[in-house]
Amino acid sequence: MVQITNWLGLTAGVPVMVRRPGHTPAVATVDLMTPDGNILWVRYWNSAERAMLHKTDGTQVWGETENA
């Protein structure tokens, strides 16, 4: 897995690993992102909870390739 730094390259439905400060890493599916690529919506696999992620919070998104 590689860290995906350009969230605009993500496509809805792609599986990713989300690493957030203070949280256990979790697998999720990309839902959508803002046009500027700074906010990403995902749905976690373990709970089906939908979450809004911010790059500025130190959130890291990992996937199979940089252009997941």
PEHUWO-V214835 format. One record per residue. N is the residue number from 1. RES is the residue in one letter. SS is DSSP state (~ for helix, > for strand, _ for the rest). PHI is phi as a letter, one per 20 degrees, with the letter a starting at -180 (* if undefined). D_LAST is the distance of its C-alpha to the last C-alpha in Angstrom with 2 decimals. Layout:
n:N res:RES ss:SS phi:PHI d_last:D_LAST
n:N res:RES ss:SS phi:PHI d_last:D_LAST
//
This chain:
n:1 res:M ss:_ phi:* d_last:10.12
n:2 res:V ss:> phi:c d_last:9.50
n:3 res:Q ss:> phi:f d_last:10.07
n:4 res:I ss:_ phi:e d_last:7.78
n:5 res:T ss:_ phi:e d_last:10.75
n:6 res:N ss:_ phi:d d_last:9.84
n:7 res:W ss:~ phi:f d_last:9.17
n:8 res:L ss:~ phi:f d_last:9.98
n:9 res:G ss:~ phi:f d_last:6.76
n:10 res:L ss:_ phi:e d_last:5.46
n:11 res:T ss:_ phi:d d_last:6.98
n:12 res:A ss:_ phi:g d_last:9.83
n:13 res:G ss:_ phi:n d_last:10.03
n:14 res:V ss:_ phi:f d_last:6.71
n:15 res:P ss:> phi:f d_last:8.30
n:16 res:V ss:> phi:b d_last:8.29
n:17 res:M ss:> phi:d d_last:11.35
n:18 res:V ss:> phi:d d_last:13.38
n:19 res:R ss:> phi:c d_last:16.08
n:20 res:R ss:_ phi:d d_last:18.83
n:21 res:P ss:_ phi:g d_last:22.16
n:22 res:G ss:_ phi:n d_last:24.81
n:23 res:H ss:_ phi:c d_last:22.65
n:24 res:T ss:_ phi:f d_last:21.60
n:25 res:P ss:_ phi:g d_last:17.89
n:26 res:A ss:> phi:b d_last:16.62
n:27 res:V ss:> phi:e d_last:13.95
n:28 res:A ss:> phi:b d_last:12.93
n:29 res:T ss:> phi:d d_last:11.21
n:30 res:V ss:> phi:f d_last:9.97
n:31 res:D ss:> phi:d d_last:13.06
n:32 res:L ss:> phi:a d_last:13.25
n:33 res:M ss:> phi:b d_last:13.54
n:34 res:T ss:_ phi:f d_last:16.50
n:35 res:P ss:_ phi:g d_last:16.94
n:36 res:D ss:_ phi:e d_last:17.23
n:37 res:G ss:_ phi:m d_last:13.96
n:38 res:N ss:_ phi:e d_last:16.18
n:39 res:I ss:> phi:c d_last:16.23
n:40 res:L ss:> phi:c d_last:13.67
n:41 res:W ss:> phi:d d_last:14.96
n:42 res:V ss:> phi:c d_last:13.87
n:43 res:R ss:> phi:c d_last:15.96
n:44 res:Y ss:> phi:f d_last:16.86
n:45 res:W ss:_ phi:f d_last:17.40
n:46 res:N ss:_ phi:f d_last:20.72
n:47 res:S ss:_ phi:c d_last:22.40
n:48 res:A ss:_ phi:m d_last:20.57
n:49 res:E ss:_ phi:f d_last:21.28
n:50 res:R ss:> phi:e d_last:19.37
n:51 res:A ss:> phi:c d_last:18.86
n:52 res:M ss:> phi:d d_last:18.46
n:53 res:L ss:> phi:d d_last:16.85
n:54 res:H ss:> phi:d d_last:18.06
n:55 res:K ss:~ phi:g d_last:16.89
n:56 res:T ss:~ phi:f d_last:20.62
n:57 res:D ss:~ phi:e d_last:21.31
n:58 res:G ss:_ phi:n d_last:19.60
n:59 res:T ss:_ phi:f d_last:16.68
n:60 res:Q ss:> phi:d d_last:13.81
n:61 res:V ss:> phi:c d_last:10.32
n:62 res:W ss:> phi:d d_last:8.86
n:63 res:G ss:> phi:b d_last:6.01
n:64 res:E ss:_ phi:f d_last:6.15
n:65 res:T ss:_ phi:b d_last:5.03
n:66 res:E ss:_ phi:g d_last:5.63
n:67 res:N ss:_ phi:d d_last:3.80
n:68 res:A ss:_ phi:g d_last:0.00
//
